[in-house]
Amino acid sequence: MISILMDSDFKFEQDLRELLMAFYPGESFTYEEDEASLLSVYVRGGSLEIRKEGETLRGAELHFCGDRSSDKSVFKRAFYLMLSDITGEKLPWGTLTGIRPLKLYENEFNKVRKSHEKDAPEQKLIAETEEHMIRDYYISTEKLRLLTETAKRERAALSGRDIEGGFSLYVNIPFCPSTCLYCSFTSNPIDRFSDRIDEYIDGMRRELQILEASRKALPGEEFYSPISGKQLQTIYIGGGTPTALCAEDLDKLLTMIEEEADLGGLFEYTVEAGRPDSINRDKLRVLKKHHIDRISINPQTMNDRTLELIGRRHSAADVERAFLMAREEGFDNINMDVIMGLPKEDIADVRYTLSKIEELRPESLTVHALAVKRAARLTTEGLAYAGLPRAGAEEASEMIRLGAECAERLGMKPYYLYRQKNMAGNQENVGYCLPGKENLYNILMMEEKHGVAGIGAGASTKLIVDNSDPSLYGGNLHRVERHENMKNISIYLERIDEVLEKKRVFLVSLK
C-alpha cells in the first residue's frame, strides 16, 4: 500500500500514480495517512516529498511556470529521479508512461527538422531528437534505438499515401470461444448470442449507413463531419475473435460491409482470426472470397500447459494446423501474436515458443509484454492465481529481447509499438514484419494519423478535428475527439436507436 496526500488542485495525479505503478508494480493506493504504508507521497504547496515510517527519504521543490505541458515535465522528472534514487532502478522508458511513445518521438523529430534547413542530414536530426529524449524523459538508449528504427519504418510505410484524405473502419465482433485469463476486452461466449448474430450484424449495418451518409455529406449539410469527402482506406475486423462466427454469419458480415461501404479506395483489409480453435477451412474460404488480405493467427504461447492455464481451448498443434491450412488457402500475409511474461513461463518456454514461430515463418510477429489489467481474470480472480509465478523485470526484458532477435532472424523489422499500464518489466508491445507487410491500420490507429470510425458494441470512434482556435488545446493544429458505443451486447441491441442517435450527434457536433 502506498499513501498519496496532495493538494486538491494538483493536476498530475494520474502521472504520479503511473510512475508509482512502474516502480512498484502491484501496489495499491490510499489517499489517507496510513502508518503501515510502504511509502507516503506528499505534494503540497509546490513541494514534493516521499516518506517512509514518518522519515523523509527524498524531497524537492517544484518550480511551475503555469504551462501545463512544461509543469507536467517538471513534476515527472523530479518524481522519477526521487523514485529511481530510492529503489536503485532506472526504468527502460524513463518518465514515459503513456501508450504512444512513438508519437512523442515523431513530434520531437518534426520540431528538430523544422529548426534546420530542408537538406539537413537525417542522421543529424535523429541524433538531436535522441539527445532531447534522453534529456527530457531519461529514456534508455536501447528504447531510443527501437523508437528510431520503428519511426523510420512507419514513415516509409505511409510515404506517398494521402493519409489525411482518408479514414479507417474498425468492426468489433465481441465474441470468443472462451475468455483468456489475461484479457480485459469486451468479449462474450459466442454460444450465449448465437441466436442474435443476425440482429447484431443489422445493428452494425445501421451504424455503417450513418457513417456512409456522413462520408458523402457536403459542407453545410446535416451529416457533414471530419470524415466527409474522405476515402475508407483500411478496415480492421477485431474483437473478441471475429472467426468465432460460423462461416455463414462471417459471410453475412463481410457481405454487409461490401453493400454499405465504399471500398474503392481500400489499401488493406484485415480480419483478426486470432484463436486457432475458431478457424476452419470454410471460414478461410469465406475470407478469401471477400478479398481479405491479412489475417492473424495468434498462439500467444506454444506451450500446451500455459494454453490450458490461461483458458485457451486449443493446443499448440492446433495453431500449426490452422496456420498451414491458411497457407493452403492462399493467405500470404499472416500475423502471429506472442505474449511475454505469461504466468509460470520462463526463458526456456519463450525460446520454445519462438522456435516454433520460426518454423512457421509468418509475415509479421507482434511481441507483447503481459499487461495485468484490472478487468482481467488474472486480477479479478487474484486469490485463485496469487501463487502463479510471473516474470520479473530482468526476465521480462530478456524475453522481449529474444522476441526481437527472433523477428530479426525472420527478416522482420519493427513498424509500430505501443505501451500499456502494468506491463511486465515496464516493457512494450512491438509489431515486426517483413518489408512491405506493415499493417497500415495499426500505424494509423496507434499514432492517430487519421480518423478511425468504430461500429459494434464497445467500439470506439476517434476522429481528428482541425483546431481553428490556436488559444485552445495547447495550440495544437489538430485534436482527437472520441466516442464509444455501449459495451454490453444486449443493451447495444435493445437500445440500438439510442446508439445510432448518439453517433449521429457526435458526428455532426464536430462540424
Helices and strands as residue ranges (DSSP letters): E 2-6, H 13-23, E 29-30, E 39-44, E 47-52, E 55-61, H 68-87, H 101-114, H 122-137, H 141-158, G 163-165, E 166-173, E 175-176, E 188-189, G 190-196, H 197-216, E 231-239, G 242-244, H 247-260, E 268-274, G 276-278, H 281-289, E 294-297, H 304-309, H 316-328, E 334-340, H 347-360, E 364-369, H 377-380, H 382-385, H 393-409, E 413-418, G 424-426, E 429-433, H 440-446, E 451-455, E 460-466, G 473-475, E 478-484, H 489-494, H 496-508
